[in-house]
Amino acid sequence: MPERDGAPETELESVHLLQAIDSRDAWLAAELDEGTRELLLALSFEEALGYVCTVIAAGGHDIDECLGTLGILEPAA
């Protein structure tokens, strides 16, 4: 598994995902309790993103819009 700065790359990607959530989407940040955050850090980026999409959909929010807010998905041209 590739590593950067001593941490597995997938963990760093999940950390960046959580940082994006915390800084850009207050609703979604409030939905993720500490246990869920720890779980997301243990998952691959793709798995963590899938879980986050499930939370977004369960909350009745538009997944594409939320991912655009997080800077993960480019807005449609």
N, C-alpha and C positions, 0 to 999 in steps of 0.2 A: 504494500500500500504506500503510495507516495506521501512524503511528509514535507511540511514547511514549518520552519521555526519550532521543530520538535513536536508538533501536533499532527495527527493524521489529517490529510487533506479533506476528507469527507467531514470530519468534525469541524474544521475551519469553515467550510461552506455552510454547515448548519448554524455555526455561531454567527456568520454574516447574515443568514436568513433571519435569525432572532433579532439581531441588531436592526435590520431593516424594518421588521415588524414593530419593534419598540419605538423607533424614531419616526415612522411614517404612518402607522395605522393604530390609533388608540383603541378602537373597538376590538380589533383582533388581539392586540397585546393584552387587553383585559380578559379575553377568553382563555388565555394560556396560563394555567396555574404553574407553580414551581415544579411539581411532579411531571407535568406535561413537557415543560421546558427541558428537564433532564432527559426525558425520553427522546425528545427531538434531537438532542445532542448525541445520543447513542445511535441514532439512525443514519443511514446514508442521506445525502442531500435529496435524492429523488424520493426516498421514503418520507422524509420530513416534509417535503413540499406536497406530497400526496396527502399527508395527514392535515396539513394546513388548508389545503383545498377542501377537504371534507368539512373542516370547522367553518370555513367561509360559506360553503353551500348550506350547511345545517343552520347557519345563522340567517339564511335568506338573502345573502349578499351575492353580487355578481363576481364570479371567480376571476374573469378576465380583468375587470375593473380593479379589483383588489391587488392582483398580481402586477398590474400596471402601476398602481400606487406604490408598491414595494420596489419597483424598478426591475422586476423579474421578467415581465412581459412587455414588449414594445407595443405602443398603441397602434391600432390598424390605420393604415394610410388612407 
